[in-house]
Amino acid sequence: MCPVALSVALRGTRASLRLLPVSLTLSVLQLTPGGKAAQAGVGVGDWVLYIDGESTGTMTHIEAQNRIRACGDRLCLTLSR
């Protein structure tokens, strides 16, 4: 069964989530309570499929973290649950 993807746009100076690589897919490990990601509906266990339109399928964990940290005041994530 193919999971449904959810796109989330985060605004602010910092993304408030931690990622965990799971079976070549990046997964949200932890959220900052009350942070922008939590407010936008991101959940622990969500898979991160795209960061600002770029597939995470070939990204390393470090590359994904760096892209999220460098996002400035806007970040668009495509997630799957």
N, C-alpha and C positions, 0 to 999 in steps of 0.2 A: 504494500500500500504506500503510495506516495504522500508524504506530509504536505500540508498546505503552507505556503510561504506567506510571511507577513512583512511588510516594509515599514520601517520606523525611521523617522527623522528626529534627531536629537539636536537641540540648540543649547548653547552654553559654551563655556571655555574648556570643559573637561568631560570626557565620557566617564560614566560611573559604573563600569562593569569589568569583570575579569573573565578571561577566556581559558578554556581547557580543550586541548586537542583530543578528540575522541574519534577513533576510526577514520582518520584523515578528514574529519569534519570538526570545525571549531565549535565548541559548546560554551555557553555562559555558565561559569562556575559560581560567581558571587556577584551580587549587586550592592551598591551603596544604598542603604535605607533612605528613602526620600530623594534619591539622586535622579538625575534626568532620565536615565535608562529605565529605572523603576517607574517613574511617572509616565513614561511613554508606553508602558505595557510590556517591556522586555522582562522575561522570566528566567529564573535559574533552570538550566537544562535546554533552553532554546538553542538551536543550531544557527550559526552565523554563516549564511550562504554567500552574501555579497557585502562588501564594504565600499560605499560610494560607487556602486555599479560595477565593481571589479570582483570577479569570482574569488572566493577564498579556497577553492579546491586545490590550488597549487601553492598557496601561501604557507609559509612556516608560521608557527605560533608567534615568533618574534616579529615577523613581517606584519602580521595582523595587528599585534599590539602597537607597533610603530605607526601604522596607518591610522589607527584609532586615536592615538595620542597626538598625532599631527593634524587632526581634523579641524582645528580652529574652533569657530563657534557653531558649526553645523556638521552633522554626520548623518548619513543615510545608511541604515543597515537593512538587509533583507534577511529575515529570520524564518526558521521552520520549527514547528513544535511537534 
